[in-house]
Amino acid sequence: MPKFSKEKRERLRALAEGDFLTTKDPNIAAFLSRAVAEKAPLFEDAFGGQVTCYNAPSSRNLDEIDVALVGVPFEVTAPVRAGARFGPRSFREWAAYRGPVHDTWKTIPFELCSVADYGDVGLPSPHDVEDVTETVTEVFAGFRKHGIAPFSIGGVHTMSYPILKGLTGGEPVGLVHIDDHGDTARGVFQGGEINDCCVFLKAVLDEAIDPERTVQIGLRGALSNVWEFSEDSGMRVIRMHEVYDIGVEGVIEEIHRVVGDGPFYFSIDTDGIDAAYLPGTQFPEPFGLTSREMLKIVRCLRGMDMIGADIAELCPPYDPHGISANFCAAFGFEILCVLAEAHVARHGQRRKTHWN
C-alpha cells in the first residue's frame, strides 16, 4: 500500500493539533473554557474527589437554584426487594460520566440554568412512612415556592406522591408515567394506606395530577386488574401489549395528544424497562420497554412544559456491575436537558451554573 502523501500527512497532523477539549463548536468551546476557569470537576480523576450528579456544584441555597438534582432515599414501603435507598448514591457515581453536552441536540444544561446537586433529602425517621412522607412534601413545597424544577432519584416509587403533593400545591398538572404497574390501587396494602401501589391514586385525590392529562406506559403483569382506577378515572393507559401494536411512534402521539401544552411531571419506575436491560430494580419484570424505546420516549418530551421528573426504584444490591445505574444516568441526562430547556421556556430567562 502506498504511503500517505506529504499533503495528506500534513493535513492530518494539523487536524490533530490542540488539546483534549478542542472543538469547532463555538458554544461548546466557550462553555468548556469557562468550566475549566471555574475548576468545574468535569474531567477530573475518576477515582477521587467529590461525586455529584453530572458533576453539578453542591448547593442548598434555593435562591440560586433553577434545577435541583435530588436524592430521595425513601424505602420504608418497599414491597419486594430492599436496597432502593442506595439508588441516589449509585446514580451519582455513574452520572459523573454523563454530559455535559447532549450528543445530538448540543444542549448544555449548565449554560441554560443554575443546576445544583441538592444532595439527599434527610429522613430523620426513615422507618416511619407518615414522617418520611411529610418530610419529602415539605422539601418539594420549598422548591415550588422558589420556582425550582426538581429531578429526583429514589428510592421506592412511593416517593412520587409527596413529591407531587409538595411540588404542585394542589394545582393539578399532567403526568407521563412509565411503569410495569399503574400504582393506582385502592385501599390498604401491606398494612399501610400510604404505599407503593397507590402513589398516583393519592396524587389524584390530592389534586396534584389531573387523570385526564395522564398517560401511563408499559403496564403489564398478572395484577393488571388492581389498577382499574387508572382507566376509570380517565387516564390514558397504554399497556405493554398495546405498545407492541402501535409502536413507540404511536405512544409518542398519545403523549402529545393527552398532555398537550400544559405543565406536566415525568415519573419513571425502573421496572417499566425490561429486566434484560435494567436488572437492578426493586421489582423486575420481563417484556418491558427496550433501551432504544426508552430513549425515543424521553426525547419526544423535548419542547413540552416539564416541571419536574423522577427515576424510582433503582436498586443497587441487584446491580452488581452497574448496568442499571449507568442506564439510568444516561437517560437521566436526556431528562436534565429537557427539563433545563423547559425551565428557560417557562421563565423566559437563562442563568448559568457556576462552580465558584
Long-range contacts (C-beta under 8 A, 24 or more apart in sequence): 25-106, 27-106, 27-108, 27-111, 28-101, 28-106, 28-108, 31-100, 31-101, 31-108, 31-110, 31-111, 34-352, 35-100, 35-110, 35-355, 38-354, 38-355, 38-356, 39-355, 39-356, 40-110, 40-355, 41-355, 42-100, 46-96, 46-97, 51-92, 51-93, 51-96, 52-92, 52-96, 52-117, 53-91, 53-92, 53-95, 53-117, 53-153, 54-95, 54-96, 54-98, 54-99, 54-100, 54-109, 54-115, 54-117, 54-333, 54-336, 55-95, 55-96, 55-99, 55-100, 56-110, 56-115, 56-116, 56-117, 56-353, 57-116, 57-117, 57-353, 57-354, 57-355, 58-116, 58-117, 58-118, 58-119, 59-116, 59-117, 59-118, 60-118, 60-119, 62-142, 62-143, 62-145, 62-146, 62-148, 63-146, 64-114, 64-116, 65-114, 65-115, 65-116, 65-118, 65-146, 65-148, 66-113, 66-114, 66-115, 66-147, 66-148, 66-149, 66-340, 66-343, 66-347, 66-351, 67-109, 67-113, 67-114, 67-115, 67-116, 67-148, 67-149, 67-150, 67-151, 67-336, 67-339, 67-340, 67-343, 68-116, 68-118, 68-143, 68-148, 68-149, 68-150, 68-151, 69-115, 69-116, 69-117, 69-118, 69-150, 69-151, 69-153, 69-336, 70-118, 70-119, 70-120, 70-121, 70-139, 70-150, 70-151, 70-152, 70-153, 71-118, 71-119, 71-120, 71-121, 71-152, 71-153, 71-154, 71-155, 72-120, 72-121, 72-136, 72-152, 72-153, 72-154, 72-155, 72-159, 72-163, 72-310, 73-120, 73-121, 73-123, 73-126, 73-154, 73-155, 74-121, 74-123, 74-132, 74-136, 74-154, 74-155, 74-156, 74-158, 74-159, 75-126, 75-155, 75-156, 76-126, 76-127, 76-128, 76-129, 76-132, 76-156, 76-158, 77-129, 77-156, 77-158, 77-190, 77-192, 77-194, 77-195, 77-196, 78-156, 78-196, 78-282, 79-189, 79-190, 79-195, 79-196, 79-197, 79-282, 79-283, 80-282, 80-283, 81-281, 81-282, 81-283, 81-315, 81-317, 81-318, 82-317, 83-282, 83-315, 83-316, 83-317, 83-318, 84-154, 84-155, 84-156, 84-282, 84-312, 84-313, 84-314, 84-315, 85-126, 85-155, 86-315, 86-316, 86-317, 87-153, 87-154, 87-155, 87-311, 87-313, 87-314, 87-315, 87-316, 87-325, 88-120, 88-153, 88-154, 88-155, 89-316, 90-280, 90-314, 90-316, 90-319, 90-322, 90-325, 91-153, 91-311, 91-314, 91-325, 91-328, 91-329, 91-332, 92-117, 92-153, 93-322, 93-325, 94-322, 94-325, 94-326, 94-328, 94-329, 94-330, 95-329, 95-332, 95-333, 97-326, 97-329, 98-329, 98-330, 98-332, 98-333, 99-333, 99-336, 102-333, 102-334, 102-337, 105-302, 105-337, 107-337, 107-340, 107-341, 109-336, 109-337, 109-339, 109-340, 109-353, 110-352, 110-353, 111-350, 111-352, 111-353, 112-340, 112-341, 112-343, 112-344, 112-350, 112-352, 113-149, 113-340, 113-343, 113-344, 113-350, 113-351, 113-352, 113-353, 114-351, 114-352, 114-353, 114-354, 115-336, 115-340, 115-353, 116-353, 118-150, 129-158, 129-192, 129-194, 129-195, 130-194, 132-162, 133-158, 133-161, 133-162, 133-194, 134-162, 135-162, 136-162, 136-163, 136-166, 137-162, 137-163, 137-165, 137-166, 138-166, 139-166, 140-164, 140-165, 140-166, 140-167, 141-166, 141-167, 141-169, 142-166, 143-167, 143-308, 144-168, 144-169, 147-347, 149-306, 149-307, 149-308, 149-339, 149-340, 149-342, 149-343, 150-308, 150-309, 150-310, 151-308, 151-309, 151-310, 151-332, 151-335, 151-336, 151-339, 152-308, 152-309, 152-310, 152-311, 153-310, 153-311, 153-314, 153-328, 153-332, 154-310, 154-311, 154-312, 154-313, 154-314, 155-312, 155-313, 156-196, 156-282, 156-312, 156-313, 157-183, 157-196, 157-199, 157-267, 157-269, 157-312, 157-313, 158-194, 158-195, 158-196, 158-199, 159-310, 159-312, 160-199, 160-200, 160-203, 160-267, 160-310, 160-312, 161-194, 161-198, 161-199, 161-200, 161-202, 161-203, 161-208, 163-308, 163-310, 164-203, 164-206, 164-208, 164-209, 164-265, 165-203, 165-206, 165-208, 167-208, 167-265, 167-307, 167-308, 168-207, 168-208, 168-209, 168-265, 170-206, 170-207, 170-208, 171-207, 172-207, 172-208, 172-209, 172-210, 172-213, 173-208, 173-209, 173-210, 173-213, 173-262, 173-263, 173-264, 173-265, 173-307, 174-209, 174-210, 174-213, 174-214, 174-258, 174-259, 174-260, 174-262, 174-263, 174-264, 174-265, 175-200, 175-203, 175-209, 175-210, 175-213, 175-214, 175-215, 175-264, 175-265, 175-266, 175-267, 176-214, 176-215, 176-217, 176-255, 176-259, 176-264, 176-265, 176-266, 176-267, 176-301, 177-214, 177-215, 177-216, 177-217, 177-267, 177-268, 177-269, 178-216, 178-217, 178-218, 178-267, 178-268, 178-269, 178-272, 178-273, 178-289, 178-294, 178-297, 179-216, 179-217, 179-218, 179-219, 179-267, 179-268, 179-269, 179-271, 179-272, 180-218, 180-219, 180-220, 180-221, 180-269, 180-271, 180-272, 180-283, 180-285, 180-288, 181-219, 181-221, 181-223, 181-226, 181-227, 181-269, 181-271, 181-283, 182-216, 182-219, 182-224, 182-226, 182-227, 182-229, 182-230, 182-237, 183-227, 183-269, 184-227, 184-228, 184-229, 184-230, 184-233, 184-235, 185-226, 185-227, 185-229, 186-229, 197-226, 200-230, 201-229, 204-233, 209-265, 211-235, 212-258, 213-258, 213-259, 213-260, 213-262, 213-264, 214-258, 215-254, 215-255, 215-258, 215-259, 217-243, 217-251, 217-255, 217-272, 217-289, 217-297, 218-243, 218-272, 218-273, 218-288, 218-289, 220-285, 220-287, 220-288, 221-285, 240-287, 240-288, 240-289, 243-289, 243-293, 248-293, 248-296, 248-297, 251-297, 252-296, 252-297, 252-300, 255-297, 255-300, 255-301, 256-300, 256-304, 259-304, 261-304, 261-305, 262-305, 263-305, 263-306, 263-307, 263-346, 264-304, 264-305, 264-306, 264-307, 265-306, 265-307, 265-308, 265-309, 266-301, 266-306, 266-308, 266-309, 266-310, 266-335, 267-309, 267-310, 267-312, 268-309, 268-310, 268-311, 268-312, 269-312, 269-313, 270-311, 270-312, 270-313, 270-314, 270-315, 270-324, 270-328, 271-313, 273-327, 277-323, 277-327, 278-323, 278-324, 278-327, 278-328, 279-318, 279-319, 279-323, 279-324, 280-314, 280-315, 280-316, 280-317, 280-318, 280-319, 280-323, 280-324, 280-325, 281-313, 281-314, 281-315, 281-318, 281-324, 282-313, 282-315, 283-313, 284-318, 291-327, 294-331, 295-331, 295-334, 298-331, 298-334, 298-335, 298-338, 299-334, 299-338, 301-338, 302-337, 302-338, 302-341, 303-341, 304-338, 304-342, 305-342, 305-345, 305-346, 306-338, 306-339, 306-342, 307-342, 307-346, 308-339, 309-335, 309-339, 311-335
